């Protein structure tokens, strides 16, 4: 059975819109934040894309629908990448500006050509950002927190396939033209619509699972927020502000700043295997233990859903490692006393200003990545980042 273009676009719109509505409703019901909200924007953009292209297929000379559809397509893929960056707690400023700029250029390229541009007006300004953002999203799925989840690998495969497809589609468009048999058969609107349906279904399932995996952790953290002030654990924003002041003073005096990250990465698995009560006790013991075993003059802050960070001026790298080791040993003893005999995987990483510099964000990032590597290596309890 061969479907015509309007039928294929309507089918694509139906699948994308139903998937998008389900994901957005789930976001509202969960009161999700962070990556889930950004992925919701991506699905909203995908819904707008299908609506715009359906209008284009039914109307003659609707160049504005092409402009809207191209821009929304770029926005959707760009927001998938941004959601992955947010999941990994990476800086969002320059990447957000890049996505907004690409969306504006995709729309402007069509508007400049207007009616004379035809069906493929400004298409390269859409193809290139799509392959770039999808490729960047695939890479992001293989680093940071997402690297620890096999579900994220599936999302990385989806984005990687999309990137490779648009590399091939762009090459065929430039070399053979949109009217060639090769382009129409392999990379035309109809085969691309089939691919979009498949990737959308996989993406909505994978992102839903990824978001759900953090729901128990968010619940434990909400319960812990009431005692954070008493324990002296700062929010992420407050910690970065305090660390920035420490770094400015230390840089003027040529003093050494150490940032220690303590990560607890298997809380969800503990909840599944032993129940939410045990997981909650482990989370509470972890937070209390880090503050208790950290030096008295250390600053402790939250680092995402599964991390705490400690900032301190030290006399030498050896002292930083010694203090990190003391935190690890004390925390290991405390967690061993939790009911059920559950011992979670704890990773401790240290970043020093002499290797990572005095930029607060770089120090926290280096410590976080060192802690993730330490958690993945059973032979290493504390890992010191040694720079590049």
ABEGO torsion letter per residue (X at the ends): XBBBAAAAAAAAAAAAAAAAAAAAAAAAAAGBBEAAAAAAAAAAAAAAAAAAAAAAAABBGBAAAAAAAAAAAAAAAAAAAAAAAAAAGBBAAAAAAAAAAAAAAAAAAAAAAEAAAEAABGAAAAAAAAAAAAAAAAAAAABEAAAABAAAAAAAAAAAAAAAAAAAAAAAAAAAEAABAAAAAAABAAAAAAAAAAAAAAAAAAAAAAAAAAAAAAAAAAAAAAAAAAAGBBBAAAAAAAAAAAAAAAAAAGBBBBBBBBBBAAAAAAAAAAEAAAAAAAAAAAAAAAAAABBAABBBBBBEAABBBBBBBBABAAAAAAAAAAAAAAAAAAAAABBGGBBBBBBBBBBBAAAAEABAAAAAAAAAAAAAAAAABAABABBBBAEX
